[in-house]
Amino acid sequence: MTRFLRTLSGFLGATWIALAGTVLIVVLGVHVLPVTGHQLVVIRGASMAPSIPSGSVVIVGAREPDGIREGDVVTAQTGSGMLFTHRVTEVIDREGSLFYRTKGDASASPDPVLVPADAIVGAVDVHVPLVGYLVLLLGLPVGVLTVLSLLLTLVVAGSLLDDLAADRAPAQPVSPDPGRTGAHHRPAKGSRRAGLPPPTAARPTRSRA
């Protein structure tokens, strides 16, 4: 039972480290990536599944229009300001202006409208599954409180399990002092020897005048 409690406590500790590390990376990513010319985008639909499933977060880097090739996954902005992330299936040059035909990997047909070069936000450099849900959660005040409460709960639960495991652990036997085992003690000076009476002092003889 003690081993199980310690194992469970270790699992909770590892979960806390993983969650806290992910939160830290997300917070740094949101604030630091724009400085480096990148952008964090959450994928909310399944049009790019299975290569980029819903709930993923993608890191989009700036790319020159003539640097985008067929097969690249790009994030573009519609006229209404919404972002979408699809794969480029064709690069079209119309009188010196570049357009891109895009298509979701899960879609049977390409997007009905060509994407002009000035609507391209950038190309996807990296994508991480499921982290997008955490990004959306941390964007809400209630989400921040939920994550902080979960981290605190993990700390308290791990501490309680450690205390319970310590209480259930068997007591360690006290080993005798090796310096005292079999030791012989020398009788103190002036003490009585075993079996012998104490020496008597000789009385001085008084002489008669």
C-alpha positions in Angstrom: 0.0 0.0 0.0 2.8 2.4 0.8 4.5 1.8 -2.5 1.2 2.4 -4.3 0.7 5.7 -2.5 4.3 6.9 -3.3 3.7 5.9 -7.0 0.5 7.8 -7.2 2.2 10.8 -5.5 5.0 10.7 -8.1 2.4 10.5 -10.9 0.7 13.6 -9.6 4.0 15.4 -9.3 4.9 14.5 -12.9 1.4 15.7 -14.0 2.0 19.0 -12.2 5.4 19.5 -13.9 3.9 18.7 -17.4 0.9 21.0 -16.9 2.9 23.9 -15.4 5.6 23.6 -18.1 3.0 23.6 -20.9 1.3 26.7 -19.4 4.6 28.5 -19.2 5.5 27.7 -22.8 2.1 28.8 -24.0 2.3 32.1 -22.1 5.8 32.8 -23.4 4.7 31.8 -26.9 1.8 34.2 -26.9 4.0 37.1 -25.8 7.4 36.3 -27.3 6.5 34.9 -30.7 5.2 38.1 -32.2 8.5 39.8 -31.4 10.2 37.2 -33.6 7.8 37.6 -36.5 5.7 34.6 -35.8 2.1 34.2 -34.7 0.3 31.6 -32.7 -3.0 30.4 -34.3 -5.5 27.9 -32.9 -7.1 25.4 -35.3 -10.8 25.2 -34.5 -12.0 23.1 -37.4 -11.3 19.7 -38.8 -10.6 20.7 -42.4 -6.9 19.9 -42.1 -7.3 16.6 -40.3 -5.6 14.2 -39.8 -2.3 16.1 -40.4 -3.4 19.1 -38.2 -6.4 18.0 -36.1 -8.8 20.3 -34.4 -7.5 21.8 -31.2 -4.0 22.1 -32.5 -1.9 25.2 -32.2 0.2 26.2 -35.2 3.2 28.6 -35.3 3.0 30.7 -38.4 6.0 32.4 -39.7 6.1 35.3 -42.2 6.9 34.3 -45.7 7.4 36.3 -48.9 4.7 35.6 -51.5 7.2 34.2 -54.0 8.6 31.9 -51.3 5.3 30.0 -51.0 5.3 26.7 -52.9 2.7 24.1 -53.7 2.2 21.8 -50.7 2.9 24.5 -48.1 0.4 24.9 -45.4 -0.5 28.6 -45.0 -2.7 30.8 -42.8 -4.7 33.4 -44.7 -7.2 36.1 -43.7 -10.6 36.4 -45.3 -12.2 39.7 -46.2 -14.1 39.6 -42.9 -10.9 39.3 -40.9 -11.3 35.6 -40.1 -8.2 33.3 -40.3 -8.1 29.9 -41.9 -5.3 27.4 -42.4 -5.2 25.3 -45.6 -2.7 23.7 -47.9 -1.6 25.3 -51.2 -2.4 23.1 -54.1 -1.5 25.6 -56.9 0.4 28.9 -57.3 -1.1 31.1 -60.0 0.6 34.1 -61.5 -1.9 36.6 -63.1 -0.1 39.5 -64.8 2.5 39.7 -62.1 0.1 39.2 -59.2 0.3 35.9 -57.2 -2.7 34.0 -56.2 -3.0 30.6 -54.4 -5.5 27.9 -54.7 -5.9 26.3 -51.3 -7.6 23.2 -50.0 -8.2 21.5 -46.6 -6.6 18.0 -46.4 -10.0 16.6 -45.2 -12.0 18.4 -48.0 -12.9 16.7 -51.2 -12.6 19.9 -53.4 -10.4 23.1 -53.2 -11.6 26.3 -51.7 -14.0 28.2 -54.1 -12.0 31.5 -54.0 -8.4 32.1 -54.8 -6.3 33.6 -52.1 -4.3 36.8 -53.1 -0.8 37.2 -51.9 -1.6 40.1 -49.6 -4.1 37.9 -47.7 -1.4 35.4 -46.7 -0.5 35.8 -43.0 2.4 33.3 -43.3 3.3 29.6 -43.6 2.9 27.1 -40.9 6.3 26.1 -39.4 5.2 23.9 -36.4 2.0 22.5 -35.1 1.3 21.0 -31.7 -1.9 18.9 -31.2 -4.4 19.6 -28.4 -2.5 22.7 -27.0 -4.9 25.0 -28.7 -7.6 24.0 -26.2 -5.3 25.2 -23.4 -4.6 28.5 -25.3 -8.3 29.1 -25.6 -8.8 28.3 -21.9 -6.1 30.6 -20.8 -7.7 33.4 -22.8 -10.7 33.4 -20.4 -10.5 34.7 -16.8 -12.4 31.6 -15.6 -10.0 29.4 -17.6 -7.0 31.0 -15.8 -8.7 30.3 -12.4 -9.4 26.7 -13.4 -5.8 26.0 -14.4 -4.4 27.6 -11.2 -6.9 25.7 -9.1 -5.9 22.4 -10.8 -2.2 23.1 -10.2 -2.9 23.8 -6.5 -5.0 20.7 -6.2 -2.2 18.6 -7.5 0.2 20.0 -5.0 -2.1 19.5 -2.1 -3.0 15.9 -3.2 0.6 15.0 -3.6 1.5 16.3 -0.2 -1.3 14.4 1.5 -0.3 11.2 -0.3 3.3 11.6 0.9 2.1 12.1 4.5 -0.2 9.1 4.3 2.6 6.9 2.9 4.9 8.0 5.7 2.3 7.1 8.3 1.8 3.6 6.8 5.5 2.9 6.4 6.8 0.3 8.9 9.0 1.6 11.8 12.7 1.0 11.3 14.3 -1.1 14.1 16.9 0.7 16.2 20.3 -1.0 15.8 22.5 -1.3 19.0 25.5 0.9 19.3 28.4 -1.1 18.0 30.7 0.8 20.4 28.9 -0.6 23.4 28.4 -4.1 22.2 30.8 -6.4 24.1 32.8 -3.5 25.6 34.8 -4.1 28.8 34.8 -1.3 31.2 37.9 -0.7 33.4 37.0 -0.1 37.0 37.5 3.4 38.2 40.5 4.2 40.2 39.9 3.5 43.8 37.0 1.2 43.2 36.7 -2.2 44.9 38.1 -5.1 43.1 35.8 -8.0 42.6 35.9 -10.4 45.6 38.6 -8.5 47.5 38.0 -6.3 50.5 39.2 -2.8 50.3 42.7 -2.2 51.6 43.0 -0.9 55.2 45.4 1.7 56.2 48.0 0.7 58.8 47.5 2.4 62.1 50.5 4.2 63.5 51.9 2.6 66.8 52.0 4.9 69.7 55.1 4.6 71.7 55.2 5.0 75.4 57.4 7.6 76.8 
